[in-house]
């Protein structure tokens, strides 16, 4: 995809549209499905409705995990809200693009602020569920937010918005959580008594730490080469 040109935004100055980099495992079939649904969405549904749906669903995923401390039905609720979160979070931008009613600065800012708040709710819910320890939940949250900050800074400095890292994106992560939810009632602990979600969380933290170091170093080297002092 070619880099888009700078577009004037009136009194707000100049705004550069970033290239979207999405190379996750499911990105191609997912994009086709989202466009198919967006083309058939009722006229009264707009991107803001979907953004709100995605945000509320992520909050309710955290609530469902917290309730899972007392009932396995909380895990089923978390699965349902993860699906709704995927639908709202993935469809809002697609619907705006299909209808050619994009608000790039508003959409980028609001969407990712709500994602960050939702991530806090999700991790708090997981820790409150008893299926994940508080240190692992906090570590995962910090890792996610640091990787997000790296991505947002690269969007500004390089004009590239990376939506996936090494073939993994938000959709794949949601699917991993859903699989984990289905496995929890049968295997709450693994590897000689360690909690299943603690093991998965530790692996996730390690993977995000490697991604953070790799992409930060790569982008810093690229920017250094592009702005060499003579």
Legacy VTK file of the C-alpha trace (Angstrom):
# vtk DataFile Version 3.0
C-alpha trace
ASCII
DATASET POLYDATA
POINTS 230 float
0.000 0.000 0.000
1.554 3.358 -1.004
2.122 6.066 1.539
-0.740 8.529 1.405
-0.062 12.232 0.939
-0.423 14.988 3.474
-3.941 16.334 3.670
-4.978 19.742 4.936
-7.242 19.745 7.981
-8.140 23.434 8.046
-7.382 25.262 11.271
-5.893 22.071 12.729
-2.894 22.283 10.393
-1.594 19.291 8.470
-2.392 15.672 9.160
-0.670 12.719 7.539
-2.705 9.571 6.979
-0.612 6.613 8.117
-0.212 3.400 6.144
-2.056 0.565 7.909
0.155 -2.524 8.325
-2.002 -5.587 8.986
-0.338 -8.940 8.311
-1.944 -11.205 10.901
-2.849 -14.817 10.160
-6.557 -14.091 9.728
-6.313 -10.590 8.235
-7.321 -11.471 4.649
-10.485 -13.531 5.363
-11.355 -11.195 8.231
-11.166 -8.146 5.950
-13.436 -9.800 3.388
-15.963 -10.695 6.070
-15.930 -7.203 7.566
-16.455 -5.537 4.174
-19.279 -7.977 3.395
-20.995 -7.099 6.691
-20.370 -3.369 6.312
-21.970 -3.333 2.864
-25.091 -4.914 4.357
-25.254 -2.949 7.606
-28.529 -1.023 8.211
-28.345 2.656 7.301
-29.151 3.728 10.872
-25.996 2.022 12.201
-22.981 4.350 12.166
-19.320 3.867 13.205
-19.852 5.595 16.560
-22.491 2.998 17.482
-19.991 0.238 16.744
-17.211 1.964 18.669
-19.472 2.197 21.725
-20.487 -1.447 21.310
-16.856 -2.535 21.159
-15.902 -0.481 24.219
-18.850 -1.556 26.386
-18.283 -5.172 25.356
-14.653 -4.996 26.457
-15.699 -3.553 29.808
-18.276 -6.334 30.172
-15.621 -8.923 29.319
-13.721 -7.746 32.391
-16.893 -7.871 34.480
-17.614 -11.400 33.225
-14.136 -12.564 34.202
-14.613 -11.095 37.681
-17.922 -12.987 38.006
-16.195 -16.192 36.884
-14.640 -16.320 40.346
-18.006 -17.692 41.532
-19.415 -19.345 38.412
-18.118 -20.839 35.170
-20.963 -19.020 33.425
-18.778 -15.919 33.756
-16.316 -17.533 31.333
-19.122 -18.088 28.819
-20.184 -14.460 29.247
-16.608 -13.370 28.588
-16.622 -15.361 25.336
-19.858 -13.694 24.196
-18.556 -10.219 24.996
-15.206 -10.926 23.301
-17.129 -11.722 20.113
-19.158 -8.509 20.455
-15.966 -6.583 21.148
-14.435 -7.973 17.960
-17.533 -7.015 15.986
-17.710 -3.435 17.266
-13.984 -2.766 17.361
-13.309 -4.201 13.901
-16.423 -2.971 12.122
-16.391 0.728 13.088
-13.454 1.667 10.865
-14.526 -0.700 8.084
-18.005 0.820 7.984
-16.551 4.336 7.811
-14.281 3.367 4.918
-17.012 1.510 3.001
-19.358 4.501 3.307
-16.503 6.961 2.673
-17.298 8.846 5.858
-13.938 8.720 7.582
-12.795 10.975 10.406
-9.176 9.810 10.705
-7.995 11.980 13.606
-11.176 11.525 15.649
-11.324 7.802 14.913
-7.677 7.159 15.706
-7.741 9.089 18.971
-11.067 7.856 20.341
-10.635 4.245 19.252
-7.238 3.794 20.845
-8.015 5.679 24.025
-11.015 3.409 24.542
-8.871 0.360 23.720
-6.421 1.361 26.458
-9.179 1.872 29.032
-10.764 -1.413 27.981
-7.450 -3.218 28.389
-7.279 -2.030 32.000
-10.803 -3.334 32.645
-9.969 -6.660 31.008
-6.821 -7.210 33.063
-8.516 -6.180 36.314
-11.311 -8.646 35.560
-8.862 -11.458 34.826
-6.986 -10.840 38.065
-10.225 -10.625 40.056
-11.382 -13.937 38.572
-8.732 -15.882 40.431
-7.651 -17.550 37.175
-4.712 -15.148 36.805
-2.488 -13.664 39.492
-2.332 -9.908 39.977
1.430 -9.650 39.127
0.897 -11.443 35.806
-2.157 -9.293 34.986
-0.284 -6.069 35.770
2.745 -7.256 33.786
0.563 -8.067 30.785
-1.140 -4.684 30.970
2.155 -2.784 31.175
3.576 -4.820 28.273
0.486 -4.155 26.152
0.503 -0.418 26.875
4.238 -0.117 26.134
3.801 -1.940 22.822
0.833 0.311 22.039
2.885 3.438 22.798
5.594 2.158 20.464
3.012 1.654 17.723
1.445 5.113 18.178
4.845 6.851 18.155
5.778 4.968 14.973
2.496 6.115 13.435
3.505 9.741 14.035
7.221 9.460 13.258
7.111 7.002 10.342
3.578 7.334 8.980
3.002 3.606 9.523
0.360 2.221 11.837
1.207 -1.388 12.673
-1.921 -3.349 13.591
-0.235 -6.737 14.000
3.098 -8.047 15.207
4.609 -11.213 13.755
1.320 -12.511 12.351
-0.600 -11.821 15.578
-3.234 -9.121 15.889
-6.191 -8.349 18.155
-8.410 -10.966 16.508
-5.912 -13.767 17.072
-5.466 -12.691 20.708
-9.228 -12.749 21.264
-9.363 -16.274 19.834
-6.588 -17.387 22.187
-8.569 -15.999 25.131
-11.702 -17.816 23.948
-9.805 -21.107 23.678
-8.383 -20.503 27.145
-11.870 -19.858 28.543
-13.097 -23.161 27.119
-10.112 -25.003 28.580
-10.215 -23.432 32.057
-13.028 -25.518 33.609
-11.145 -28.721 32.744
-7.543 -27.544 33.152
-7.407 -24.581 35.556
-3.813 -25.527 36.402
-0.988 -26.961 34.307
2.719 -27.740 34.714
2.642 -29.032 38.277
0.082 -26.619 39.679
0.671 -23.343 37.827
-2.487 -21.536 36.737
-3.218 -21.950 33.029
-3.699 -18.217 32.494
-0.547 -17.418 34.482
1.477 -19.621 32.145
-0.195 -18.099 29.087
0.256 -14.606 30.517
3.960 -15.183 31.177
4.430 -16.379 27.599
2.509 -13.340 26.353
4.648 -10.958 28.412
7.858 -12.510 27.113
6.619 -12.310 23.503
5.563 -8.657 23.855
8.891 -7.778 25.482
10.772 -9.259 22.518
8.476 -7.435 20.075
8.957 -4.167 21.936
12.749 -4.399 21.862
12.838 -5.526 18.223
10.500 -2.900 16.755
11.869 -0.087 18.928
15.430 -0.867 17.824
14.421 -1.275 14.170
12.467 1.979 14.068
15.175 3.901 15.904
17.813 2.668 13.424
15.558 3.564 10.490
14.905 7.067 11.821
18.605 7.561 12.556
19.482 6.619 8.955
16.768 8.878 7.541
17.866 11.862 9.621
21.631 11.553 9.600
23.573 14.659 10.493
26.100 15.538 7.820
LINES 1 231
230 0 1 2 3 4 5 6 7 8 9 10 11 12 13 14 15 16 17 18 19 20 21 22 23 24 25 26 27 28 29 30 31 32 33 34 35 36 37 38 39 40 41 42 43 44 45 46 47 48 49 50 51 52 53 54 55 56 57 58 59 60 61 62 63 64 65 66 67 68 69 70 71 72 73 74 75 76 77 78 79 80 81 82 83 84 85 86 87 88 89 90 91 92 93 94 95 96 97 98 99 100 101 102 103 104 105 106 107 108 109 110 111 112 113 114 115 116 117 118 119 120 121 122 123 124 125 126 127 128 129 130 131 132 133 134 135 136 137 138 139 140 141 142 143 144 145 146 147 148 149 150 151 152 153 154 155 156 157 158 159 160 161 162 163 164 165 166 167 168 169 170 171 172 173 174 175 176 177 178 179 180 181 182 183 184 185 186 187 188 189 190 191 192 193 194 195 196 197 198 199 200 201 202 203 204 205 206 207 208 209 210 211 212 213 214 215 216 217 218 219 220 221 222 223 224 225 226 227 228 229
